[in-house]
Structures are given as C-alpha cells and as structure tokens.
Amino acid sequence: MDINFTETAAAAVQPVIFEKIIGEKPGGGIVANTAFDIPAGTAVGVNAGTLKPIKAYRLVKAVLSGDTEIEIAKGSGIVSGDFIGVGAKAVASTGLVSTNATKDVVTVTLGVAVAIGTVLYQAAGASASSAVTLYTPAYLTGAPVIAGLGDRLIKLVNMAIVRKETVNASPEVLALLTSIKAV
C-alpha cells in the first residue's frame, strides 16, 4: 500500500503576551508605518492624531552602573540618538553596533545597575530624575505590525492582564496604562 505522507514543519512558537484581554478599542485603530516591526503587546501613544509605538529595549545582558554599553534584543527599532529610560532617568544613545544576529550593542551610560531581561523605554529626552516616555501610552497593540506596509488598522487593547516577561513594554510604561496589569 502506497501512502503519500508529507511532513510539515511546525510554526515558530509565539510567546504568550496576553493572559486575558478584558477590553479593546472598538474598531481598533491605525498605527503609523514604521521602519521596524512592532510586535504584539507594544505600547502606542497618540502623536499629532496618529498612533505611534513607544520603543521597548529588552536587555540581554545585565548592566552595571559604570558600563558604557548595553546589549538589547534585536527588533527594538533603536537608532543612535534615541533616549533610553529606566525609572526616572533617561540618557541619549550615542552609538549602535547591529552586526550580531541576536542583539544590538548600544553605546550609552545609564549610570545605574539593571538586571538582565529588564525592558527599558523610549524617553522624550535626557533627564537625571524626571524622564517621561516619548508619547503618553494609550493602548497595547493586539497584533504585530509589519514594517514597510504603510499605516495599519489593528486591534488595540486597553484592558488586559499581560505577562511581564513577554510584553513589549517597560514597567514604567505599563504603570501609565492603569487598566493593564502585568503578572
């Protein structure tokens, strides 16, 4: 008996970001086109009437207070000159090496120790003690947004329980989204 079976490779495993979605913006919203892919669970804020992502930089190596470089996961969209915030402090990045396939090495002196896996946020400007996010977060993206395809209509989540290990937003940004709880 001749049976023709074919093997289909399994799809890549997607991390669980949302434990439970409680509320969404009716009709979703249009997120502006970006030069980098935006994963689901990224915070977006309103800027001049359009929704723009707030970049999140996940550390792949712990940072010591005297370090002049940080290593972040690929895909954050970082460019030299971005302001990187942690807590109430933000500093400008001055260099970027993106030749590694899994991480970007950013020239920046945070001046504080930060644990591996911590997510840093895109700040509006440099500040020693009163940094704020580039945009005020309003929603989390409920689906990925692929770069280069123009402005995209997607699901926007405004109430949810998310996994802090996988959500693409820093604790500081999540604190501004009062109806989002990280567990």
Secondary structure, DSSP 8 states (H G I E B T S, - for coil): -----------------EEEEEEE-TT-EEE---SS-B-TTBEEEEETTEEEE--EEEBSS-B-TT-SEEEEETTS---TT-EEEETTEEEE--EEE--SSSEEEEE----S-B-TT-EEEEESS-BSS---BSS-EEEEESS-B-TTS-SEEE-EEEEEEE-TTT-BS-HHHHHHSTTEEE-
